[in-house]
Amino acid sequence: MESLFRSTCIITPSGVVDGAVHVRDGMIVAVHDTSEIACGIPSEDFGGLAILPGLVDPHVHINDPGRSDWEGFETATRAAAAGGITTLIDMPLNSSPVTTTLSALHAKHEAAKGKLSVDVGFHGGLIPGNSGQIQALAGAGVFGIKAFLVHSGIDEFPNATMVDLREAMPILQRLNLPLLVHAELDEATLPSRDGRTDHGAWSASRPQSMEVRAIDMLLRLHEEFPCPLHIVHLAASDGIAPLREMRTRWKNITVETCPHYLFFSESMVPPNNTLFKCAPPIRDEQNKKRLWEGLEKGDIDMIASDHSPCPPGMKALDTGDFFRAWGGISSLQFGLPILWSASVGLALSDVARWMSSTPARVFGLGDRGAIAPGYRADFAVFDPRGTTFVEPSMIQHRHKLTPYAGRKLQGRVVRTYLQGTLVFDDGKFPGPLSGRAISRSQS
Ligand SMILES: [Zn+2]
């Protein structure tokens, strides 16, 4: 099977190409400029629409098995396909069982069977007492091991202690497997919230210092046990400076932030709208600016959704109580237009780096993340001048609740290809499901 995908705006690692991507048997064999396009090969012409490498989202909570009423493989991967994501990595919670043992990982694979619209990999989890499982989880192909330093939200996934980290990090160093950390440490004392339950009180209860203290602690541990270390969902711009300093010496410390920290600031959050609840919380405008600077200067490597949905009943929408509501933002399908809307003057090559090539490289997905010969033909066809109107009928997530509801976002994902096969076509999902469960190669 051979085909050409033409566009005047193909986003490749070496710049924007006006030409065609030549695909054979699901793999890219060449990127031609217009003068060298071969005739006689079936071609699809996208004109001025951009062809980006399929996005790679390394931070998605699918919650299947056990809590598929929160989100399941079928709905999550359809949402991913509709968002131009061709590979995602599932977090070890909030499924039940949580993915902290080999048998739980097998249950994940079982639950995913026959349901995948895009490729899905899995992270394992570190909880007290399970460091003995890491070797087996790595052998079975997990892409990283995730730990919390504060309460995770569910009791089956307790936070790791210093003892657990000291046990796990040498193992991860030997395996060269990333330790992903939710980097917040509880503060001993915080000012009283005087019964307030609004977003301001929530955000004051999780100050930047919680993230900074956690980062300092992790960096000290990394000096001792230099395993690959990945800070998930950095929201505190005060954390950038200490990370930058360490990263000049260590290339295996990586940092992620999320679309909601780049799009929203505190002043945009309606005080009692718990759809905006996440941890760490959405912070002020100045902080948002500094996160953008962090991305632009290379202090933050990538953007992941941290898609973390729950049934509507758990959002405490009736009371607007941020302390009772489930924390987590649903936005898997909208990462690309969210980002495109949030920044003026952004280049699509930056988007491709932050949302595709860097996460692919960091998590060992060497066959994807770029439009270049030898890579998989995973593409997102994106209309940068289009708009995405976020309304319930077009949302593919299991639940339609999202803080982006009712917004007109800039840019629109028009098509998504997985290994050269069309999996999303302007609101429709043609053909049989072609996503696969993937494992990290041991090389
Ligand atoms: Zn998460």
Residues whose N, C-alpha, C, O or C-beta is under 5 A from the ligand:
A	BS01	ZN	D306
